[in-house]
């Protein structure tokens, strides 16, 4: 089963969950668990809407060294939670 990595970071109103390999896939929740659930729902919706071959998921090392993505999304890994989100289910 394919998994995408979600990066959960604290925000002013709870938590943001970002999926770096799915452009513009972001979800919010009041706590990490609700943000992860929202990210899972958002990812499935985007995969269904995409219709084409989805982007290939990167591993955490590749994401963590993508300084452009990290800067653009204001990610500080010292405050982040990493979760694996299944592409289906």
C-alpha distances in whole Angstrom, upper triangle without the diagonal:
4,7,10,13,16,19,21,25,28,30,34,33,30,26,24,21,20,17,18,16,17,21,23,20,22,22,25,25,28,26,23,21,22,22,18,18,20,17,14,17,18,14,14,17,17,14,16,19,18,18,18,15,14,15,12,12,14,14,17,20,20,20,22,24,24,28,28,25,26,30,29,27,29,27,28,26,29,28,24,21,18,15,11,10,7,7,8,10
4,7,10,13,17,19,23,26,28,31,30,28,24,22,18,17,14,15,12,13,17,19,17,19,20,22,24,27,25,22,20,21,20,16,17,18,15,13,15,16,12,12,15,15,12,15,17,16,16,16,13,11,11,9,8,11,11,14,17,16,16,19,21,21,24,25,22,23,26,26,24,26,24,26,23,26,26,22,19,16,13,9,9,6,6,8,11
4,7,9,13,15,19,22,24,28,27,24,20,18,15,14,11,12,11,12,15,17,14,16,17,19,20,23,21,18,17,18,16,13,14,15,12,10,13,14,10,11,15,14,12,15,18,16,18,17,15,12,11,10,7,9,10,11,15,15,14,16,19,19,22,22,19,20,23,23,21,23,20,22,20,23,22,18,16,12,9,6,5,4,5,8,11
4,6,10,13,16,20,21,25,24,22,18,16,12,10,7,8,7,8,12,14,11,13,14,17,18,21,20,16,16,17,15,12,13,14,10,9,12,12,9,11,14,12,11,15,17,15,17,17,14,11,10,9,6,8,8,10,13,12,11,14,16,15,18,19,15,16,20,19,17,19,17,19,17,20,20,16,14,10,8,6,5,6,7,10,13
4,7,10,13,17,19,22,22,19,16,13,10,8,6,7,8,10,13,14,11,12,13,15,17,20,18,14,15,16,13,10,13,14,10,10,14,13,11,13,16,15,14,18,19,18,20,20,18,14,12,11,7,8,7,7,11,11,9,11,14,13,16,17,14,14,17,17,15,17,14,15,13,16,16,12,10,7,6,5,6,9,10,13,15
4,6,10,13,15,19,18,16,12,10,6,5,5,7,9,10,12,12,10,9,10,12,13,16,14,11,12,13,10,8,11,11,7,9,12,11,10,13,15,14,15,18,19,18,21,21,19,16,14,14,11,11,11,10,13,13,10,12,15,14,16,17,13,13,16,16,13,14,12,14,12,15,14,10,8,6,5,6,7,10,11,14,16
4,6,10,12,16,16,14,10,8,6,5,6,8,11,12,13,13,11,10,10,11,13,15,13,10,12,13,10,9,13,12,10,12,15,14,13,16,18,17,18,21,22,21,24,24,22,19,17,16,13,13,12,10,13,13,10,10,13,13,14,15,12,10,13,13,10,11,8,10,9,11,10,6,6,5,7,9,10,14,15,18,20
4,7,9,13,13,10,6,6,4,6,9,11,14,14,16,14,12,10,9,9,10,11,10,7,10,11,7,8,11,11,9,12,15,14,14,17,19,18,20,23,23,23,26,27,25,21,20,20,17,16,16,13,16,17,13,13,17,16,17,17,14,12,15,15,11,11,9,10,9,11,9,5,5,6,8,11,12,15,17,20,20
4,6,10,11,9,6,5,7,8,11,13,16,17,17,15,14,11,11,10,10,11,10,8,12,12,9,11,14,14,12,15,18,16,17,20,21,21,23,25,26,26,29,29,28,24,23,23,19,19,18,15,17,18,14,14,17,16,16,17,14,11,13,14,10,9,7,8,8,10,6,5,7,9,11,14,15,19,21,23,24
4,7,8,6,4,6,9,11,15,16,20,20,20,18,16,13,12,10,10,9,9,8,12,12,10,12,15,15,14,17,19,18,19,23,23,23,25,28,28,28,32,32,31,27,26,26,23,23,22,19,21,22,18,17,20,20,19,19,17,14,15,16,12,11,9,10,11,11,7,7,9,12,14,18,18,22,24,26,26
4,5,5,5,6,10,12,16,17,21,20,19,17,16,12,11,9,9,9,10,11,14,13,11,14,16,15,15,18,20,18,20,23,23,23,25,28,27,28,31,32,32,28,27,27,25,24,24,21,23,24,20,19,22,21,20,20,17,15,15,15,12,10,11,11,14,14,11,11,13,15,17,20,20,24,25,27,27
4,6,8,9,13,15,19,21,24,23,22,19,19,15,14,11,11,10,12,13,16,15,13,17,19,17,18,21,22,21,23,26,25,25,28,30,30,30,34,35,35,31,30,31,28,28,28,25,27,27,24,23,25,24,23,23,20,18,18,17,14,13,14,14,17,17,13,14,16,19,20,24,23,27,28,30,30
4,7,9,13,15,19,21,24,23,22,19,18,14,12,9,8,7,9,12,14,13,11,15,16,15,16,19,20,19,21,24,24,24,27,29,28,29,33,34,34,30,30,31,28,28,28,26,28,29,25,24,27,26,25,25,22,20,20,19,16,15,16,17,19,19,15,15,16,19,20,23,22,26,27,28,28
4,7,10,13,17,19,22,22,21,19,17,13,11,7,6,4,6,8,11,10,8,12,14,13,14,17,18,17,19,22,22,23,25,27,27,28,32,33,32,29,28,29,26,26,26,23,26,26,23,22,25,25,24,24,21,19,20,19,16,15,15,15,17,17,13,13,13,16,16,20,19,23,24,26,25
4,7,10,13,16,19,18,18,16,14,10,8,6,5,6,6,6,9,8,6,9,12,11,11,14,15,15,16,19,20,20,22,25,25,25,29,30,29,25,24,25,22,22,22,19,22,23,19,19,22,21,21,21,18,16,17,17,13,13,12,13,14,15,11,10,10,12,13,16,16,19,21,23,23
4,6,10,12,15,15,15,12,10,7,6,5,7,9,9,8,11,10,6,9,11,10,9,12,14,12,14,17,17,17,19,22,22,22,26,26,26,22,21,22,19,20,20,18,20,20,17,17,20,18,18,18,15,13,15,14,10,11,10,12,13,15,12,10,10,12,12,15,14,18,19,21,22
4,7,10,12,12,13,11,8,6,5,6,8,11,10,8,10,9,6,6,9,8,6,9,11,10,11,14,15,14,16,19,19,20,23,24,23,19,18,19,16,16,17,15,18,18,14,15,18,17,18,17,14,13,15,14,11,12,11,13,13,15,13,10,9,9,9,11,11,14,15,17,18
4,6,9,9,9,8,6,5,7,9,12,15,14,12,13,13,9,9,12,10,7,10,12,10,10,14,14,13,15,18,18,17,21,21,20,16,15,16,13,14,14,13,16,15,11,13,16,14,15,14,11,10,13,12,8,11,9,12,13,16,14,11,11,10,10,11,11,14,14,17,19
4,6,6,8,8,6,7,9,12,14,18,17,14,15,15,11,10,12,11,8,9,12,9,8,12,13,11,12,16,16,15,18,18,17,13,11,12,9,10,12,11,14,13,10,12,15,13,15,14,11,11,14,13,11,13,12,15,14,17,16,13,12,10,10,10,9,12,11,15,17
4,6,7,8,8,9,12,15,17,21,20,17,18,18,15,14,16,15,11,13,15,13,11,14,16,13,14,17,17,16,19,18,16,13,10,11,9,9,10,10,12,10,7,10,12,10,12,11,7,9,12,11,9,12,11,14,13,17,17,13,14,11,12,12,12,14,14,17,20
4,6,9,8,11,14,17,20,23,22,19,20,20,17,15,17,16,12,13,15,13,10,13,14,12,11,15,15,13,16,15,13,9,6,7,6,7,10,11,13,10,9,12,13,11,14,13,10,12,15,14,13,16,15,18,17,20,20,17,16,14,13,12,12,13,12,15,18
4,6,6,9,12,16,18,22,22,19,20,19,16,15,16,14,11,12,13,10,8,11,11,8,9,12,12,10,13,13,12,8,7,9,8,10,13,14,17,14,12,15,17,14,17,15,12,14,17,14,13,17,16,19,19,22,21,18,18,15,14,13,12,13,11,14,17
4,5,9,12,16,19,22,23,21,22,21,17,17,18,16,13,14,15,11,10,13,13,9,11,14,13,11,15,14,14,11,9,12,12,13,16,16,18,16,13,16,17,14,16,13,10,13,15,12,11,15,15,19,19,23,22,19,19,17,17,17,15,16,15,18,20
4,6,10,13,16,20,20,19,20,19,15,16,17,14,11,14,14,10,10,13,12,9,12,15,13,12,16,16,17,14,13,15,15,16,18,18,20,18,15,18,19,16,17,15,11,14,15,12,10,14,15,18,19,23,21,18,19,18,17,17,16,18,16,19,21
4,7,11,14,17,18,16,17,15,12,12,13,10,8,10,10,7,7,10,10,8,10,13,12,12,16,16,16,13,12,14,13,15,17,17,20,18,15,17,19,17,18,16,13,14,16,14,12,15,15,18,18,22,20,17,16,15,14,14,12,14,13,15,17
4,7,10,14,15,13,14,13,9,10,11,9,7,10,10,7,9,12,12,11,13,16,15,16,19,20,20,16,16,17,16,17,18,17,20,19,15,17,20,17,18,17,13,14,15,13,10,13,13,16,17,19,17,14,14,14,14,14,13,15,15,17,19
4,7,11,12,11,12,9,6,8,9,6,5,9,9,7,9,12,12,12,15,17,16,17,21,22,22,19,18,20,18,19,20,19,22,21,18,19,22,20,21,20,16,16,18,16,13,15,14,17,18,20,17,14,14,14,13,14,13,15,15,17,18
4,7,9,9,10,8,5,8,9,7,8,11,11,10,13,15,15,16,18,20,20,21,24,26,26,22,22,23,21,22,22,21,24,24,20,21,24,22,22,22,18,18,19,17,14,15,15,17,18,19,16,14,14,15,14,16,15,18,18,20,20
4,5,7,8,5,4,8,8,7,9,12,12,12,15,17,17,18,21,22,22,24,27,29,28,25,25,26,23,24,24,22,25,26,22,23,26,25,25,25,21,20,22,20,17,17,17,18,18,19,16,14,13,15,14,17,15,18,20,21,20
4,7,8,6,7,10,11,10,13,15,15,16,18,20,21,22,24,26,26,28,31,32,32,28,28,29,26,27,26,24,27,28,24,24,28,27,27,27,24,22,23,23,19,19,18,19,19,20,16,15,14,16,16,19,18,21,23,24,23
4,6,5,6,9,10,11,12,14,16,16,18,20,21,22,24,26,27,28,31,32,32,28,27,28,25,25,24,22,25,26,23,22,26,26,26,26,23,21,23,23,19,18,17,17,17,17,14,12,11,14,14,17,16,20,22,23,22
4,6,5,6,9,10,10,12,14,15,16,18,20,21,22,24,25,26,29,30,29,25,25,25,21,22,21,18,21,23,20,19,23,23,23,24,21,19,21,21,17,17,15,15,15,15,12,10,8,10,10,13,13,16,19,20,20
4,5,5,6,9,10,11,13,14,15,17,19,20,21,23,24,26,28,29,28,25,25,25,21,22,21,20,23,24,21,22,25,25,26,27,23,22,24,24,20,21,18,19,18,18,15,13,10,12,10,12,12,15,17,18,17
4,5,5,6,9,10,11,12,14,16,17,18,20,21,23,24,27,28,28,24,25,25,22,23,23,22,25,26,22,23,27,26,27,27,23,22,24,23,20,20,19,20,19,20,17,15,13,14,12,14,13,16,17,18,17
4,5,5,6,9,10,10,12,14,15,16,18,20,21,22,25,26,26,22,22,22,20,21,20,19,22,23,19,20,23,22,23,23,20,18,21,20,16,17,15,17,17,18,15,12,11,12,10,13,11,15,16,17,17
4,5,5,6,9,10,10,12,14,15,16,18,20,21,23,24,23,20,20,20,17,18,18,16,20,21,18,19,22,21,23,23,19,19,21,21,17,18,16,18,16,18,15,12,10,10,7,9,8,11,13,14,14
4,5,5,6,9,10,11,13,14,16,17,19,20,22,24,23,20,21,21,19,20,20,20,23,24,21,22,26,25,26,26,22,22,24,23,20,21,20,21,20,22,19,16,14,13,11,11,9,11,13,13,12
4,5,5,6,9,10,11,12,14,16,16,18,21,23,22,19,20,21,19,21,21,20,24,24,21,22,25,24,25,25,21,21,23,21,18,20,18,21,20,22,19,16,15,14,12,13,11,13,13,14,14
4,5,5,6,9,10,10,12,14,15,16,19,20,20,16,16,17,15,17,17,17,20,20,17,19,22,20,22,21,18,18,20,19,15,18,16,19,18,20,18,15,13,12,10,10,8,10,11,12,13
4,5,5,6,9,10,11,12,14,15,17,19,18,15,16,16,14,17,17,17,21,21,18,20,23,22,24,24,20,20,23,22,19,21,19,21,20,23,21,17,15,13,10,9,6,7,8,9,9
4,5,5,6,9,10,11,12,14,16,18,18,16,17,18,17,20,21,21,24,24,21,23,26,25,27,26,22,23,25,23,20,23,21,24,23,26,23,20,18,17,14,13,10,10,10,10,10
4,6,5,6,9,10,11,12,15,17,17,14,15,17,16,18,20,20,23,22,19,22,24,22,24,23,19,20,22,20,17,20,19,22,22,25,22,19,18,16,14,14,11,12,10,11,12
4,5,5,6,9,10,10,13,14,14,11,12,13,12,15,17,17,21,19,17,20,22,20,23,22,18,19,22,20,17,20,19,22,21,24,22,19,17,15,13,12,8,9,7,9,11
4,5,5,6,9,10,11,13,13,11,13,15,14,17,19,20,24,22,20,23,26,24,26,25,22,23,26,24,21,24,23,26,25,28,26,22,20,18,15,13,10,9,6,7,8
4,5,5,6,8,11,13,14,12,14,17,16,20,22,23,26,24,22,25,27,25,27,26,22,24,26,23,21,24,24,27,26,29,27,24,22,21,18,17,13,13,10,10,12
4,5,5,6,9,11,12,9,11,14,14,17,20,21,24,22,20,23,25,22,24,23,19,21,23,21,19,22,22,25,25,28,26,23,22,20,18,16,13,13,10,11,14
4,6,5,7,8,9,7,9,12,12,16,19,20,23,21,20,23,25,23,25,24,20,23,25,23,21,25,24,27,26,29,28,24,23,20,18,16,12,11,8,9,12
4,6,6,9,10,9,13,15,16,20,22,24,27,25,23,27,29,26,29,27,24,26,28,26,24,28,27,30,30,33,31,27,26,24,21,19,15,14,10,10,12
4,6,9,11,10,13,16,17,21,24,25,28,26,24,27,29,26,28,26,23,25,27,25,23,27,27,30,30,33,31,28,27,25,23,21,17,16,13,13,16
4,5,8,7,10,13,15,18,21,23,26,23,22,25,26,24,26,24,21,24,26,23,22,26,26,29,29,32,31,28,27,24,22,20,17,16,13,14,17
4,7,8,11,14,16,20,23,25,28,25,24,28,29,26,29,27,24,27,29,27,26,30,29,32,32,35,34,31,29,27,25,22,19,17,14,14,17
4,6,9,12,15,18,21,24,26,23,23,26,27,24,27,25,23,26,28,26,25,29,29,32,31,35,34,31,29,27,25,22,19,18,14,15,19
4,7,9,12,15,18,21,23,20,20,24,25,22,26,24,22,25,27,25,25,28,27,30,29,33,32,29,28,24,23,20,18,16,12,14,18
4,6,9,12,15,18,20,18,17,21,22,19,23,21,19,21,24,22,21,25,24,27,26,29,29,25,24,21,19,16,14,13,10,12,16
4,6,9,13,15,17,14,14,17,18,16,19,18,15,18,21,19,19,22,21,24,23,27,26,23,22,19,18,15,14,14,11,14,18
4,6,10,13,15,12,12,16,17,15,19,18,16,18,21,20,20,23,21,24,22,26,26,22,21,18,17,14,13,13,11,14,18
4,7,9,12,10,10,13,14,13,17,17,14,16,20,19,18,20,18,21,19,22,22,19,18,14,13,11,11,11,10,13,17
4,7,8,6,7,10,11,11,14,15,13,14,18,18,17,19,17,18,17,20,21,17,17,13,13,11,13,13,13,17,20
4,6,6,7,9,10,11,15,16,14,15,18,19,18,19,16,17,15,18,19,16,15,11,12,10,12,14,14,18,20
4,5,5,6,9,10,13,15,13,12,16,17,16,17,13,14,11,14,15,12,12,9,10,10,13,15,16,20,22
4,5,5,6,9,11,14,13,12,16,18,17,17,14,15,12,15,17,14,14,12,14,14,16,18,19,23,25
4,6,5,6,10,12,11,11,15,16,16,17,14,15,13,17,18,16,16,13,15,15,17,18,19,22,25
4,5,5,8,10,8,8,12,13,12,13,11,12,11,14,15,13,13,11,13,13,15,17,17,21,24
4,6,7,10,9,7,11,13,12,12,10,10,8,11,13,11,12,11,13,14,17,20,20,24,26
4,6,9,9,8,11,13,13,14,12,12,11,14,16,15,16,14,17,18,20,22,23,27,29
4,6,6,6,9,10,11,12,11,12,12,15,17,15,17,15,17,18,19,22,22,25,28
4,5,5,6,8,10,10,9,11,11,14,16,15,17,17,19,20,22,25,25,28,31
4,6,5,6,9,10,10,13,14,17,18,17,19,18,21,21,22,25,24,28,31
4,6,5,6,8,8,11,12,16,16,14,16,15,17,18,19,21,21,25,27
4,6,5,6,5,8,9,12,13,11,14,13,16,18,19,22,22,26,28
4,5,5,6,9,11,14,14,14,17,17,20,21,22,25,25,29,31
4,6,8,11,14,17,16,15,18,18,20,21,22,25,24,28,30
4,6,9,11,14,13,12,14,15,17,19,19,22,22,25,27
4,7,10,12,11,11,14,15,18,20,21,24,25,28,30
4,6,9,8,7,11,12,14,17,18,22,23,26,27
4,5,6,6,10,12,15,18,20,24,25,28,29
4,5,5,8,9,13,16,18,21,23,26,28
4,6,9,11,15,18,20,24,26,29,30
4,7,10,13,17,19,23,25,28,28
4,7,10,13,15,19,21,24,25
4,7,10,13,16,19,21,22
4,7,10,13,16,18,19
4,6,10,13,15,16
4,7,9,12,13
4,6,9,10
4,5,7
4,7
4
